[in-house]
Amino acid sequence: MPTFAFQWTGETAPALVDLPDEAAAWRQAVATTGEILRDLDGSLPVPGDFEMTVRDATGAVLLAITIHTRQRPVEGEG
């Protein structure tokens, strides 16, 4: 069974998970990203870029979920 490395922006080390294939890795990435967002409880910084990456055993990125946060300018600014 292949090993996939899951890493969220800001983590120092990836979580290594054995899964049957890339489809299972995608499902795991979506579920894990949802859990992380839920645990943030509304505290996701603005602006910011956050990403969950999934790599194969060679270190190549197979999948990525990217979240880009921004705030619209206040009237009269920018």
TORNU-341858 format. One record per residue (C-alpha): residue number from 0; residue in one letter; x, y, z. Coordinates in steps of 0.5 Angstrom, whole numbers, plus 500, padded with zeros to 3 digits. Example, Ala and Ser with C-alpha at 12.3 -4.5 7.8 and 13.67 -1.06 7.14 Angstrom:
+-----+------+-----+-----+-----+
! seq ! type !  px !  py !  pz !
+-----+------+-----+-----+-----+
!   0 !    A ! 525 ! 491 ! 516 !
!   1 !    S ! 527 ! 498 ! 514 !
+-----+------+-----+-----+-----+
END
This chain:
+-----+------+-----+-----+-----+
! seq ! type !  px !  py !  pz !
+-----+------+-----+-----+-----+
!   0 !    M ! 500 ! 500 ! 500 !
!   1 !    P ! 503 ! 507 ! 498 !
!   2 !    T ! 505 ! 512 ! 503 !
!   3 !    F ! 502 ! 519 ! 503 !
!   4 !    A ! 505 ! 525 ! 506 !
!   5 !    F ! 500 ! 530 ! 508 !
!   6 !    Q ! 502 ! 537 ! 510 !
!   7 !    W ! 498 ! 543 ! 512 !
!   8 !    T ! 502 ! 550 ! 512 !
!   9 !    G ! 506 ! 552 ! 518 !
!  10 !    E ! 507 ! 544 ! 520 !
!  11 !    T ! 514 ! 542 ! 521 !
!  12 !    A ! 513 ! 535 ! 519 !
!  13 !    P ! 508 ! 532 ! 515 !
!  14 !    A ! 503 ! 526 ! 517 !
!  15 !    L ! 505 ! 520 ! 514 !
!  16 !    V ! 499 ! 515 ! 512 !
!  17 !    D ! 498 ! 509 ! 508 !
!  18 !    L ! 493 ! 509 ! 503 !
!  19 !    P ! 491 ! 504 ! 497 !
!  20 !    D ! 491 ! 510 ! 492 !
!  21 !    E ! 491 ! 517 ! 490 !
!  22 !    A ! 483 ! 517 ! 490 !
!  23 !    A ! 483 ! 515 ! 498 !
!  24 !    A ! 489 ! 520 ! 499 !
!  25 !    W ! 484 ! 526 ! 496 !
!  26 !    R ! 478 ! 524 ! 500 !
!  27 !    Q ! 483 ! 524 ! 506 !
!  28 !    A ! 486 ! 531 ! 504 !
!  29 !    V ! 479 ! 534 ! 504 !
!  30 !    A ! 476 ! 531 ! 511 !
!  31 !    T ! 483 ! 533 ! 514 !
!  32 !    T ! 482 ! 540 ! 511 !
!  33 !    G ! 475 ! 540 ! 514 !
!  34 !    E ! 477 ! 538 ! 521 !
!  35 !    I ! 483 ! 543 ! 521 !
!  36 !    L ! 478 ! 549 ! 519 !
!  37 !    R ! 473 ! 547 ! 524 !
!  38 !    D ! 478 ! 547 ! 529 !
!  39 !    L ! 480 ! 554 ! 528 !
!  40 !    D ! 473 ! 556 ! 530 !
!  41 !    G ! 473 ! 562 ! 526 !
!  42 !    S ! 480 ! 564 ! 527 !
!  43 !    L ! 483 ! 564 ! 520 !
!  44 !    P ! 487 ! 570 ! 519 !
!  45 !    V ! 486 ! 575 ! 514 !
!  46 !    P ! 489 ! 576 ! 509 !
!  47 !    G ! 493 ! 569 ! 508 !
!  48 !    D ! 494 ! 563 ! 504 !
!  49 !    F ! 494 ! 556 ! 507 !
!  50 !    E ! 495 ! 550 ! 503 !
!  51 !    M ! 494 ! 542 ! 505 !
!  52 !    T ! 499 ! 538 ! 500 !
!  53 !    V ! 499 ! 531 ! 499 !
!  54 !    R ! 506 ! 528 ! 497 !
!  55 !    D ! 508 ! 521 ! 494 !
!  56 !    A ! 514 ! 517 ! 497 !
!  57 !    T ! 518 ! 521 ! 492 !
!  58 !    G ! 516 ! 528 ! 495 !
!  59 !    A ! 512 ! 530 ! 489 !
!  60 !    V ! 506 ! 534 ! 490 !
!  61 !    L ! 500 ! 530 ! 488 !
!  62 !    L ! 494 ! 534 ! 491 !
!  63 !    A ! 493 ! 540 ! 494 !
!  64 !    I ! 488 ! 544 ! 497 !
!  65 !    T ! 489 ! 552 ! 497 !
!  66 !    I ! 485 ! 557 ! 501 !
!  67 !    H ! 486 ! 564 ! 500 !
!  68 !    T ! 483 ! 569 ! 505 !
!  69 !    R ! 482 ! 576 ! 503 !
!  70 !    Q ! 478 ! 582 ! 506 !
!  71 !    R ! 475 ! 587 ! 501 !
!  72 !    P ! 478 ! 594 ! 502 !
!  73 !    V ! 474 ! 599 ! 506 !
!  74 !    E ! 470 ! 604 ! 502 !
!  75 !    G ! 475 ! 610 ! 501 !
!  76 !    E ! 481 ! 606 ! 502 !
!  77 !    G ! 486 ! 602 ! 497 !
+-----+------+-----+-----+-----+
END
